[in-house]
Amino acid sequence: MSGMLKIRQATLSDAPALLAIYAPFIESTPVSFEMDVPGVEEFEARIARSLNRWQWLVAEYDGRIAGYAYGSAHRERAAYRFSVEVSAYLAPIYHRQGIGSALYTHLFKDLIAQGYCTAFAGITVPNDASVGMHRSVGFETIGVFRNIGWKFDRWHDVVWMQRTLRDRPE
């Protein structure tokens, strides 16, 4: 990576650019289990919800939005309050340049500061690049949900990975 990488908190005005990155994952791949691309207003609401409880970060590479990463609820029950689910999406031209790892490194610092202890990621498989990137930032595979998502007229599996952020709540 020879250009300038900047990681910053997302704003609602980023929604159209971030949605443009996300939409192909919905329309052309099983990576996202969404079936329909959300509208810009819905995507803005997702960003706002994430910023209120977790974090949503944007990576800019040479001034262009390259991708994003965010935290969201792992589960709703109170005992899960120190766990967080994380996701990252990059425009294809920015894959394998360390941007996903940089986003997660920043995201983990923010989530730790907010008191989260464990991060989880669900990855539709096969997806060697995503599994490899998650391993590179400290995730370990903890299991597979088989035949959990039906998309494009077939079943898809999701591998679940986990990373410790801190040992216990303060």
C-alpha positions as a Markdown table, in Angstrom:
| # | Residue | x | y | z |
|---|---|---|---|---|
| 1 | Met | 0.0 | 0.0 | 0.0 |
| 2 | Ser | 1.8 | 3.1 | -1.2 |
| 3 | Gly | -1.0 | 5.7 | -1.0 |
| 4 | Met | -2.4 | 7.6 | 2.0 |
| 5 | Leu | -4.8 | 5.8 | 4.2 |
| 6 | Lys | -7.1 | 7.7 | 6.6 |
| 7 | Ile | -9.5 | 6.0 | 9.0 |
| 8 | Arg | -12.3 | 8.1 | 10.5 |
| 9 | Gln | -15.7 | 7.8 | 12.0 |
| 10 | Ala | -18.5 | 7.5 | 9.5 |
| 11 | Thr | -21.1 | 10.3 | 9.0 |
| 12 | Leu | -24.6 | 10.0 | 7.7 |
| 13 | Ser | -23.4 | 11.8 | 4.5 |
| 14 | Asp | -21.1 | 8.8 | 3.8 |
| 15 | Ala | -24.2 | 6.5 | 3.4 |
| 16 | Pro | -24.4 | 6.7 | -0.5 |
| 17 | Ala | -20.7 | 5.8 | -1.0 |
| 18 | Leu | -20.8 | 3.0 | 1.6 |
| 19 | Leu | -24.0 | 1.6 | 0.2 |
| 20 | Ala | -22.4 | 1.6 | -3.3 |
| 21 | Ile | -19.6 | -0.6 | -1.8 |
| 22 | Tyr | -22.2 | -2.9 | 0.0 |
| 23 | Ala | -24.8 | -3.3 | -2.8 |
| 24 | Pro | -22.8 | -5.7 | -5.0 |
| 25 | Phe | -22.3 | -8.0 | -2.1 |
| 26 | Ile | -26.1 | -8.2 | -1.8 |
| 27 | Glu | -26.8 | -8.4 | -5.5 |
| 28 | Ser | -24.1 | -10.7 | -6.7 |
| 29 | Thr | -22.7 | -12.8 | -3.8 |
| 30 | Pro | -23.9 | -14.8 | -0.8 |
| 31 | Val | -21.5 | -12.7 | 1.4 |
| 32 | Ser | -24.5 | -10.8 | 2.7 |
| 33 | Phe | -27.7 | -12.6 | 3.4 |
| 34 | Glu | -29.7 | -9.6 | 2.6 |
| 35 | Met | -31.9 | -10.1 | -0.5 |
| 36 | Asp | -32.7 | -6.5 | -1.4 |
| 37 | Val | -30.4 | -3.5 | -1.4 |
| 38 | Pro | -31.6 | -1.1 | 1.3 |
| 39 | Gly | -32.3 | 2.5 | 0.5 |
| 40 | Val | -30.0 | 5.4 | 1.4 |
| 41 | Glu | -32.3 | 6.4 | 4.3 |
| 42 | Glu | -32.2 | 2.9 | 5.8 |
| 43 | Phe | -28.4 | 2.8 | 5.4 |
| 44 | Glu | -28.2 | 6.2 | 7.2 |
| 45 | Ala | -30.3 | 4.7 | 10.0 |
| 46 | Arg | -28.0 | 1.7 | 10.3 |
| 47 | Ile | -25.0 | 4.0 | 10.6 |
| 48 | Ala | -26.7 | 6.2 | 13.2 |
| 49 | Arg | -27.7 | 3.1 | 15.3 |
| 50 | Ser | -24.1 | 1.7 | 15.2 |
| 51 | Leu | -22.6 | 5.1 | 16.2 |
| 52 | Asn | -25.0 | 5.3 | 19.1 |
| 53 | Arg | -23.9 | 2.0 | 20.7 |
| 54 | Trp | -20.8 | 0.7 | 19.0 |
| 55 | Gln | -18.8 | 2.3 | 16.2 |
| 56 | Trp | -18.8 | 2.7 | 12.4 |
| 57 | Leu | -15.5 | 3.5 | 10.7 |
| 58 | Val | -14.6 | 4.5 | 7.1 |
| 59 | Ala | -11.3 | 4.0 | 5.3 |
| 60 | Glu | -10.3 | 6.6 | 2.8 |
| 61 | Tyr | -7.4 | 5.7 | 0.5 |
| 62 | Asp | -5.9 | 8.7 | -1.4 |
| 63 | Gly | -9.1 | 10.6 | -0.6 |
| 64 | Arg | -11.5 | 8.0 | -1.9 |
| 65 | Ile | -13.7 | 5.8 | 0.3 |
| 66 | Ala | -12.3 | 2.3 | 0.1 |
| 67 | Gly | -14.4 | 0.5 | 2.7 |
| 68 | Tyr | -15.9 | 0.5 | 6.2 |
| 69 | Ala | -16.1 | -1.6 | 9.3 |
| 70 | Tyr | -18.6 | -1.5 | 12.2 |
| 71 | Gly | -19.8 | -3.0 | 15.3 |
| 72 | Ser | -23.4 | -4.2 | 16.1 |
| 73 | Ala | -25.3 | -6.3 | 18.6 |
| 74 | His | -24.2 | -9.8 | 19.0 |
| 75 | Arg | -27.4 | -10.8 | 20.8 |
| 76 | Glu | -30.0 | -8.8 | 22.7 |
| 77 | Arg | -30.1 | -10.4 | 26.1 |
| 78 | Ala | -28.4 | -8.4 | 28.9 |
| 79 | Ala | -25.6 | -11.0 | 29.6 |
| 80 | Tyr | -24.4 | -10.4 | 26.0 |
| 81 | Arg | -23.8 | -6.7 | 26.6 |
| 82 | Phe | -20.0 | -7.0 | 26.5 |
| 83 | Ser | -20.0 | -8.9 | 23.2 |
| 84 | Val | -20.1 | -7.3 | 19.8 |
| 85 | Glu | -20.5 | -8.5 | 16.2 |
| 86 | Val | -18.2 | -6.9 | 13.7 |
| 87 | Ser | -18.3 | -6.6 | 9.9 |
| 88 | Ala | -16.1 | -5.0 | 7.3 |
| 89 | Tyr | -16.6 | -4.4 | 3.6 |
| 90 | Leu | -14.2 | -3.1 | 1.0 |
| 91 | Ala | -14.5 | -2.1 | -2.6 |
| 92 | Pro | -12.9 | -4.9 | -4.7 |
| 93 | Ile | -10.1 | -2.7 | -6.0 |
| 94 | Tyr | -8.9 | -2.3 | -2.3 |
| 95 | His | -8.8 | -6.0 | -1.4 |
| 96 | Arg | -5.5 | -7.4 | -0.1 |
| 97 | Gln | -3.9 | -4.1 | 0.7 |
| 98 | Gly | -4.2 | -4.2 | 4.5 |
| 99 | Ile | -7.1 | -1.8 | 4.6 |
| 100 | Gly | -9.5 | -4.3 | 6.2 |
| 101 | Ser | -6.9 | -5.1 | 8.9 |
| 102 | Ala | -6.3 | -1.4 | 9.5 |
| 103 | Leu | -10.1 | -0.8 | 9.9 |
| 104 | Tyr | -10.4 | -3.6 | 12.4 |
| 105 | Thr | -7.4 | -2.5 | 14.4 |
| 106 | His | -9.0 | 1.0 | 14.8 |
| 107 | Leu | -12.4 | -0.5 | 15.4 |
| 108 | Phe | -11.1 | -2.8 | 18.2 |
| 109 | Lys | -9.5 | 0.1 | 20.0 |
| 110 | Asp | -12.8 | 2.0 | 20.0 |
| 111 | Leu | -14.8 | -1.0 | 21.1 |
| 112 | Ile | -12.4 | -1.8 | 23.9 |
| 113 | Ala | -12.7 | 1.9 | 25.1 |
| 114 | Gln | -16.4 | 1.4 | 25.2 |
| 115 | Gly | -16.1 | -1.7 | 27.4 |
| 116 | Tyr | -16.6 | -4.5 | 24.9 |
| 117 | Cys | -14.7 | -7.8 | 25.7 |
| 118 | Thr | -15.3 | -10.2 | 22.8 |
| 119 | Ala | -15.8 | -9.6 | 19.1 |
| 120 | Phe | -17.6 | -12.1 | 16.8 |
| 121 | Ala | -17.7 | -12.3 | 13.0 |
| 122 | Gly | -19.9 | -14.5 | 10.8 |
| 123 | Ile | -18.4 | -15.2 | 7.4 |
| 124 | Thr | -20.3 | -16.9 | 4.6 |
| 125 | Val | -18.0 | -19.6 | 3.3 |
| 126 | Pro | -16.1 | -20.3 | 1.1 |
| 127 | Asn | -14.4 | -17.0 | 1.5 |
| 128 | Asp | -10.7 | -17.6 | 2.1 |
| 129 | Ala | -9.8 | -13.9 | 1.8 |
| 130 | Ser | -12.1 | -12.8 | 4.6 |
| 131 | Val | -11.3 | -15.8 | 6.8 |
| 132 | Gly | -7.6 | -15.0 | 6.3 |
| 133 | Met | -8.0 | -11.3 | 7.1 |
| 134 | His | -9.9 | -12.1 | 10.3 |
| 135 | Arg | -7.2 | -14.6 | 11.3 |
| 136 | Ser | -4.6 | -11.9 | 10.7 |
| 137 | Val | -6.2 | -9.7 | 13.3 |
| 138 | Gly | -6.5 | -12.3 | 15.9 |
| 139 | Phe | -9.8 | -14.1 | 15.2 |
| 140 | Glu | -10.1 | -17.9 | 15.8 |
| 141 | Thr | -12.7 | -20.2 | 14.2 |
| 142 | Ile | -15.2 | -21.4 | 16.8 |
| 143 | Gly | -17.7 | -23.2 | 14.6 |
| 144 | Val | -19.8 | -23.4 | 11.5 |
| 145 | Phe | -23.5 | -22.9 | 11.1 |
| 146 | Arg | -24.3 | -25.3 | 8.2 |
| 147 | Asn | -27.1 | -24.6 | 5.7 |
| 148 | Ile | -28.1 | -21.4 | 7.6 |
| 149 | Gly | -28.7 | -19.0 | 4.7 |
| 150 | Trp | -30.7 | -19.7 | 1.5 |
| 151 | Lys | -29.7 | -17.4 | -1.3 |
| 152 | Phe | -29.3 | -17.8 | -5.0 |
| 153 | Asp | -31.3 | -21.1 | -4.9 |
| 154 | Arg | -28.9 | -22.9 | -2.6 |
| 155 | Trp | -27.8 | -23.2 | 1.0 |
| 156 | His | -24.8 | -21.4 | 2.4 |
| 157 | Asp | -22.7 | -22.1 | 5.5 |
| 158 | Val | -21.4 | -19.4 | 7.9 |
| 159 | Val | -18.2 | -19.9 | 9.8 |
| 160 | Trp | -18.1 | -18.1 | 13.2 |
| 161 | Met | -14.9 | -16.5 | 14.5 |
| 162 | Gln | -14.1 | -14.9 | 17.8 |
| 163 | Arg | -11.5 | -12.5 | 19.1 |
| 164 | Thr | -10.9 | -11.4 | 22.7 |
| 165 | Leu | -10.8 | -7.7 | 23.0 |
| 166 | Arg | -10.2 | -7.6 | 26.8 |
| 167 | Asp | -10.4 | -10.3 | 29.5 |
| 168 | Arg | -13.3 | -8.9 | 31.5 |
| 169 | Pro | -15.4 | -5.8 | 32.0 |
| 170 | Glu | -14.0 | -3.0 | 34.1 |
